[in-house]
Amino acid sequence: MKNQSAVLASLLFVSLPAFGGTPSIEAPPSSPAASDAWEFRVGLPLWISGLDGEAGVLGRIAPVDVAFKDILPVIDMAAALSFEARRGPWGIMTSGIYMNISDAGGTPGPLIDSLKVEIKQLVLDGAVSYAMIDNDCGSLELLAGVRYNHIKLGLNIDSRSGNFSKDGSETWVDPYVGVLGRTRISESISLVGKGDIGGFGVGSDLTWQLYGGVEFQISRSCYLGVGYRYLSVDYSSGGFTYDLATSGPQIEMGFAF
């Protein structure tokens, strides 16, 4: 309950940028201005993330601790893509990320000679958004979506009592709700804050995510986002455990049309 209260407070915090510098706005109390034209954005995010927590199969759990500065040597493959479509106050937001990481084990204990963890992770995200506020100073959107997770874990432990080698995979879907806030500090620079919370025992026991950053409008059709992203997932089922936080800087180059 304490963790959920802290996350809910964080979601409220990331929504505040939509109100920054707006107390003197004289806007009519009507709904946000709607446009009949569709707007699209395609982005290529680079998430320089680290992993921290624990993972395991068949009840054997191993610590995972890889800082984002050490992630490049252990990444076998990574790819990501984001897409947004908007019309008036409504929007559709989707993203996908795939990572294949090996040698992600923590420091072995005194009874363990070596420890290797391999993690293959596919995350697909889709949400519907609605802009409660949208004006020249910023916007505030409510989000409702689902996050598809496919995780394959490989665990190899060499110890004085013998060798344990096993892999397993799980697939689940987490519903979530969240907020997305933007504050325009100039025509070409905006502050962005996003947060969501979900799982609720449907898939994960609890999953939550926070992002904060700056977006630069390089040209009419090109943008660059720089920020920090944190995603926590606590899932366990039938001896399979994935209780990890993925976090680190994120850079996204994208195009709007």
TORKOL-4160 file (C-alpha; in steps of 0.2 Angstrom, whole numbers, padded with zeros to 4 digits, m for minus):
257
<pt num="1" X="0000" Y="0000" Z="0000"/>
<pt num="2" X="0014" Y="0012" Z="0004"/>
<pt num="3" X="0022" Y="0008" Z="m0013"/>
<pt num="4" X="0005" Y="0012" Z="m0022"/>
<pt num="5" X="0003" Y="0028" Z="m0012"/>
<pt num="6" X="0020" Y="0034" Z="m0017"/>
<pt num="7" X="0017" Y="0030" Z="m0035"/>
<pt num="8" X="0000" Y="0039" Z="m0035"/>
<pt num="9" X="0009" Y="0054" Z="m0028"/>
<pt num="10" X="0022" Y="0053" Z="m0042"/>
<pt num="11" X="0009" Y="0053" Z="m0055"/>
<pt num="12" X="0001" Y="0069" Z="m0048"/>
<pt num="13" X="0018" Y="0077" Z="m0048"/>
<pt num="14" X="0022" Y="0073" Z="m0066"/>
<pt num="15" X="0005" Y="0081" Z="m0071"/>
<pt num="16" X="0010" Y="0097" Z="m0063"/>
<pt num="17" X="0020" Y="0104" Z="m0079"/>
<pt num="18" X="0003" Y="0106" Z="m0088"/>
<pt num="19" X="m0001" Y="0120" Z="m0075"/>
<pt num="20" X="0016" Y="0128" Z="m0074"/>
<pt num="21" X="0014" Y="0147" Z="m0078"/>
<pt num="22" X="m0004" Y="0146" Z="m0082"/>
<pt num="23" X="m0013" Y="0155" Z="m0067"/>
<pt num="24" X="m0017" Y="0170" Z="m0078"/>
<pt num="25" X="m0024" Y="0161" Z="m0093"/>
<pt num="26" X="m0041" Y="0167" Z="m0098"/>
<pt num="27" X="m0048" Y="0152" Z="m0107"/>
<pt num="28" X="m0067" Y="0148" Z="m0109"/>
<pt num="29" X="m0073" Y="0133" Z="m0098"/>
<pt num="30" X="m0077" Y="0123" Z="m0114"/>
<pt num="31" X="m0068" Y="0107" Z="m0120"/>
<pt num="32" X="m0051" Y="0108" Z="m0129"/>
<pt num="33" X="m0051" Y="0115" Z="m0146"/>
<pt num="34" X="m0054" Y="0101" Z="m0158"/>
<pt num="35" X="m0047" Y="0099" Z="m0176"/>
<pt num="36" X="m0053" Y="0088" Z="m0190"/>
<pt num="37" X="m0036" Y="0085" Z="m0196"/>
<pt num="38" X="m0026" Y="0070" Z="m0190"/>
<pt num="39" X="m0008" Y="0072" Z="m0183"/>
<pt num="40" X="0005" Y="0059" Z="m0183"/>
<pt num="41" X="0022" Y="0056" Z="m0174"/>
<pt num="42" X="0034" Y="0042" Z="m0177"/>
<pt num="43" X="0049" Y="0041" Z="m0165"/>
<pt num="44" X="0065" Y="0031" Z="m0163"/>
<pt num="45" X="0069" Y="0030" Z="m0144"/>
<pt num="46" X="0086" Y="0025" Z="m0138"/>
<pt num="47" X="0084" Y="0020" Z="m0120"/>
<pt num="48" X="0101" Y="0018" Z="m0111"/>
<pt num="49" X="0094" Y="0008" Z="m0097"/>
<pt num="50" X="0101" Y="m0002" Z="m0083"/>
<pt num="51" X="0092" Y="m0016" Z="m0073"/>
<pt num="52" X="0091" Y="m0019" Z="m0054"/>
<pt num="53" X="0081" Y="m0032" Z="m0045"/>
<pt num="54" X="0079" Y="m0051" Z="m0046"/>
<pt num="55" X="0073" Y="m0064" Z="m0058"/>
<pt num="56" X="0072" Y="m0083" Z="m0058"/>
<pt num="57" X="0064" Y="m0099" Z="m0064"/>
<pt num="58" X="0058" Y="m0114" Z="m0055"/>
<pt num="59" X="0059" Y="m0105" Z="m0039"/>
<pt num="60" X="0078" Y="m0102" Z="m0041"/>
<pt num="61" X="0080" Y="m0083" Z="m0040"/>
<pt num="62" X="0096" Y="m0073" Z="m0044"/>
<pt num="63" X="0100" Y="m0055" Z="m0041"/>
<pt num="64" X="0102" Y="m0044" Z="m0057"/>
<pt num="65" X="0112" Y="m0027" Z="m0056"/>
<pt num="66" X="0118" Y="m0019" Z="m0071"/>
<pt num="67" X="0120" Y="0000" Z="m0071"/>
<pt num="68" X="0116" Y="0009" Z="m0087"/>
<pt num="69" X="0134" Y="0014" Z="m0090"/>
<pt num="70" X="0138" Y="m0005" Z="m0091"/>
<pt num="71" X="0124" Y="m0010" Z="m0102"/>
<pt num="72" X="0132" Y="m0009" Z="m0119"/>
<pt num="73" X="0144" Y="m0024" Z="m0116"/>
<pt num="74" X="0130" Y="m0036" Z="m0111"/>
<pt num="75" X="0117" Y="m0030" Z="m0124"/>
<pt num="76" X="0116" Y="m0043" Z="m0138"/>
<pt num="77" X="0102" Y="m0034" Z="m0147"/>
<pt num="78" X="0090" Y="m0019" Z="m0144"/>
<pt num="79" X="0076" Y="m0011" Z="m0154"/>
<pt num="80" X="0062" Y="0002" Z="m0151"/>
<pt num="81" X="0049" Y="0012" Z="m0160"/>
<pt num="82" X="0035" Y="0023" Z="m0155"/>
<pt num="83" X="0019" Y="0030" Z="m0164"/>
<pt num="84" X="0006" Y="0042" Z="m0160"/>
<pt num="85" X="m0010" Y="0048" Z="m0169"/>
<pt num="86" X="m0021" Y="0062" Z="m0164"/>
<pt num="87" X="m0037" Y="0070" Z="m0169"/>
<pt num="88" X="m0044" Y="0084" Z="m0158"/>
<pt num="89" X="m0043" Y="0080" Z="m0140"/>
<pt num="90" X="m0042" Y="0061" Z="m0143"/>
<pt num="91" X="m0026" Y="0051" Z="m0146"/>
<pt num="92" X="m0019" Y="0034" Z="m0149"/>
<pt num="93" X="m0001" Y="0031" Z="m0142"/>
<pt num="94" X="0009" Y="0015" Z="m0146"/>
<pt num="95" X="0027" Y="0009" Z="m0143"/>
<pt num="96" X="0037" Y="m0006" Z="m0143"/>
<pt num="97" X="0054" Y="m0011" Z="m0136"/>
<pt num="98" X="0065" Y="m0027" Z="m0138"/>
<pt num="99" X="0080" Y="m0031" Z="m0128"/>
<pt num="100" X="0092" Y="m0046" Z="m0127"/>
<pt num="101" X="0104" Y="m0045" Z="m0112"/>
<pt num="102" X="0116" Y="m0058" Z="m0106"/>
<pt num="103" X="0128" Y="m0060" Z="m0092"/>
<pt num="104" X="0117" Y="m0049" Z="m0081"/>
<pt num="105" X="0120" Y="m0058" Z="m0064"/>
<pt num="106" X="0124" Y="m0049" Z="m0048"/>
<pt num="107" X="0140" Y="m0053" Z="m0038"/>
<pt num="108" X="0139" Y="m0071" Z="m0033"/>
<pt num="109" X="0139" Y="m0076" Z="m0014"/>
<pt num="110" X="0152" Y="m0086" Z="m0005"/>
<pt num="111" X="0144" Y="m0103" Z="m0010"/>
<pt num="112" X="0142" Y="m0098" Z="m0029"/>
<pt num="113" X="0157" Y="m0099" Z="m0041"/>
<pt num="114" X="0148" Y="m0091" Z="m0056"/>
<pt num="115" X="0131" Y="m0084" Z="m0061"/>
<pt num="116" X="0124" Y="m0080" Z="m0078"/>
<pt num="117" X="0107" Y="m0073" Z="m0082"/>
<pt num="118" X="0100" Y="m0070" Z="m0099"/>
<pt num="119" X="0085" Y="m0059" Z="m0102"/>
<pt num="120" X="0075" Y="m0058" Z="m0118"/>
<pt num="121" X="0061" Y="m0045" Z="m0116"/>
<pt num="122" X="0048" Y="m0039" Z="m0128"/>
<pt num="123" X="0036" Y="m0025" Z="m0122"/>
<pt num="124" X="0022" Y="m0018" Z="m0133"/>
<pt num="125" X="0012" Y="m0003" Z="m0126"/>
<pt num="126" X="m0005" Y="0004" Z="m0132"/>
<pt num="127" X="m0015" Y="0018" Z="m0125"/>
<pt num="128" X="m0030" Y="0030" Z="m0128"/>
<pt num="129" X="m0027" Y="0048" Z="m0122"/>
<pt num="130" X="m0039" Y="0062" Z="m0119"/>
<pt num="131" X="m0033" Y="0080" Z="m0117"/>
<pt num="132" X="m0042" Y="0088" Z="m0103"/>
<pt num="133" X="m0032" Y="0104" Z="m0105"/>
<pt num="134" X="m0024" Y="0110" Z="m0122"/>
<pt num="135" X="m0019" Y="0128" Z="m0124"/>
<pt num="136" X="m0004" Y="0139" Z="m0129"/>
<pt num="137" X="0004" Y="0136" Z="m0112"/>
<pt num="138" X="0003" Y="0117" Z="m0111"/>
<pt num="139" X="m0008" Y="0101" Z="m0110"/>
<pt num="140" X="m0014" Y="0088" Z="m0098"/>
<pt num="141" X="m0019" Y="0071" Z="m0105"/>
<pt num="142" X="m0027" Y="0056" Z="m0096"/>
<pt num="143" X="m0021" Y="0039" Z="m0102"/>
<pt num="144" X="m0029" Y="0022" Z="m0102"/>
<pt num="145" X="m0020" Y="0007" Z="m0109"/>
<pt num="146" X="m0012" Y="m0010" Z="m0109"/>
<pt num="147" X="0006" Y="m0016" Z="m0109"/>
<pt num="148" X="0010" Y="m0033" Z="m0116"/>
<pt num="149" X="0025" Y="m0042" Z="m0109"/>
<pt num="150" X="0034" Y="m0057" Z="m0115"/>
<pt num="151" X="0050" Y="m0062" Z="m0105"/>
<pt num="152" X="0062" Y="m0076" Z="m0107"/>
<pt num="153" X="0074" Y="m0080" Z="m0093"/>
<pt num="154" X="0089" Y="m0091" Z="m0094"/>
<pt num="155" X="0098" Y="m0095" Z="m0077"/>
<pt num="156" X="0114" Y="m0104" Z="m0075"/>
<pt num="157" X="0122" Y="m0106" Z="m0058"/>
<pt num="158" X="0138" Y="m0115" Z="m0054"/>
<pt num="159" X="0140" Y="m0119" Z="m0035"/>
<pt num="160" X="0149" Y="m0131" Z="m0024"/>
<pt num="161" X="0133" Y="m0141" Z="m0024"/>
<pt num="162" X="0133" Y="m0143" Z="m0042"/>
<pt num="163" X="0126" Y="m0134" Z="m0058"/>
<pt num="164" X="0109" Y="m0127" Z="m0061"/>
<pt num="165" X="0104" Y="m0122" Z="m0078"/>
<pt num="166" X="0086" Y="m0119" Z="m0084"/>
<pt num="167" X="0076" Y="m0107" Z="m0094"/>
<pt num="168" X="0058" Y="m0102" Z="m0095"/>
<pt num="169" X="0046" Y="m0089" Z="m0102"/>
<pt num="170" X="0030" Y="m0080" Z="m0097"/>
<pt num="171" X="0018" Y="m0069" Z="m0107"/>
<pt num="172" X="0006" Y="m0057" Z="m0098"/>
<pt num="173" X="m0004" Y="m0041" Z="m0101"/>
<pt num="174" X="m0005" Y="m0027" Z="m0088"/>
<pt num="175" X="m0019" Y="m0014" Z="m0089"/>
<pt num="176" X="m0014" Y="0004" Z="m0083"/>
<pt num="177" X="m0020" Y="0022" Z="m0081"/>
<pt num="178" X="m0009" Y="0037" Z="m0082"/>
<pt num="179" X="m0006" Y="0055" Z="m0086"/>
<pt num="180" X="0004" Y="0065" Z="m0098"/>
<pt num="181" X="0008" Y="0083" Z="m0095"/>
<pt num="182" X="0017" Y="0096" Z="m0106"/>
<pt num="183" X="0023" Y="0114" Z="m0103"/>
<pt num="184" X="0028" Y="0125" Z="m0117"/>
<pt num="185" X="0042" Y="0136" Z="m0112"/>
<pt num="186" X="0045" Y="0143" Z="m0129"/>
<pt num="187" X="0039" Y="0139" Z="m0147"/>
<pt num="188" X="0052" Y="0126" Z="m0149"/>
<pt num="189" X="0055" Y="0119" Z="m0131"/>
<pt num="190" X="0043" Y="0110" Z="m0120"/>
<pt num="191" X="0045" Y="0101" Z="m0103"/>
<pt num="192" X="0037" Y="0084" Z="m0103"/>
<pt num="193" X="0031" Y="0073" Z="m0089"/>
<pt num="194" X="0023" Y="0056" Z="m0090"/>
<pt num="195" X="0018" Y="0043" Z="m0077"/>
<pt num="196" X="0007" Y="0027" Z="m0076"/>
<pt num="197" X="0002" Y="0013" Z="m0064"/>
<pt num="198" X="m0006" Y="m0004" Z="m0067"/>
<pt num="199" X="m0005" Y="m0022" Z="m0066"/>
<pt num="200" X="m0017" Y="m0023" Z="m0051"/>
<pt num="201" X="m0015" Y="m0042" Z="m0050"/>
<pt num="202" X="m0022" Y="m0045" Z="m0068"/>
<pt num="203" X="m0004" Y="m0048" Z="m0074"/>
<pt num="204" X="0009" Y="m0040" Z="m0063"/>
<pt num="205" X="0006" Y="m0038" Z="m0045"/>
<pt num="206" X="0011" Y="m0020" Z="m0048"/>
<pt num="207" X="0019" Y="m0010" Z="m0062"/>
<pt num="208" X="0023" Y="0008" Z="m0064"/>
<pt num="209" X="0032" Y="0020" Z="m0075"/>
<pt num="210" X="0039" Y="0038" Z="m0074"/>
<pt num="211" X="0047" Y="0049" Z="m0087"/>
<pt num="212" X="0053" Y="0067" Z="m0086"/>
<pt num="213" X="0062" Y="0076" Z="m0100"/>
<pt num="214" X="0064" Y="0091" Z="m0112"/>
<pt num="215" X="0058" Y="0091" Z="m0130"/>
<pt num="216" X="0065" Y="0102" Z="m0144"/>
<pt num="217" X="0056" Y="0105" Z="m0160"/>
<pt num="218" X="0071" Y="0106" Z="m0172"/>
<pt num="219" X="0060" Y="0110" Z="m0187"/>
<pt num="220" X="0042" Y="0109" Z="m0191"/>
<pt num="221" X="0043" Y="0090" Z="m0194"/>
<pt num="222" X="0057" Y="0085" Z="m0183"/>
<pt num="223" X="0059" Y="0084" Z="m0164"/>
<pt num="224" X="0072" Y="0078" Z="m0152"/>
<pt num="225" X="0067" Y="0072" Z="m0134"/>
<pt num="226" X="0080" Y="0070" Z="m0120"/>
<pt num="227" X="0074" Y="0063" Z="m0103"/>
<pt num="228" X="0075" Y="0050" Z="m0089"/>
<pt num="229" X="0063" Y="0034" Z="m0089"/>
<pt num="230" X="0060" Y="0022" Z="m0075"/>
<pt num="231" X="0049" Y="0006" Z="m0077"/>
<pt num="232" X="0046" Y="m0006" Z="m0063"/>
<pt num="233" X="0038" Y="m0023" Z="m0065"/>
<pt num="234" X="0034" Y="m0035" Z="m0051"/>
<pt num="235" X="0027" Y="m0051" Z="m0058"/>
<pt num="236" X="0028" Y="m0069" Z="m0052"/>
<pt num="237" X="0019" Y="m0085" Z="m0057"/>
<pt num="238" X="0022" Y="m0104" Z="m0054"/>
<pt num="239" X="0040" Y="m0102" Z="m0049"/>
<pt num="240" X="0044" Y="m0089" Z="m0063"/>
<pt num="241" X="0050" Y="m0072" Z="m0055"/>
<pt num="242" X="0052" Y="m0055" Z="m0064"/>
<pt num="243" X="0054" Y="m0041" Z="m0051"/>
<pt num="244" X="0065" Y="m0029" Z="m0060"/>
<pt num="245" X="0067" Y="m0010" Z="m0062"/>
<pt num="246" X="0073" Y="m0004" Z="m0079"/>
<pt num="247" X="0079" Y="0014" Z="m0079"/>
<pt num="248" X="0091" Y="0026" Z="m0087"/>
<pt num="249" X="0092" Y="0041" Z="m0099"/>
<pt num="250" X="0082" Y="0041" Z="m0115"/>
<pt num="251" X="0085" Y="0050" Z="m0131"/>
<pt num="252" X="0071" Y="0050" Z="m0145"/>
<pt num="253" X="0072" Y="0057" Z="m0162"/>
<pt num="254" X="0056" Y="0058" Z="m0171"/>
<pt num="255" X="0046" Y="0065" Z="m0185"/>
<pt num="256" X="0028" Y="0073" Z="m0185"/>
<pt num="257" X="0017" Y="0075" Z="m0200"/>
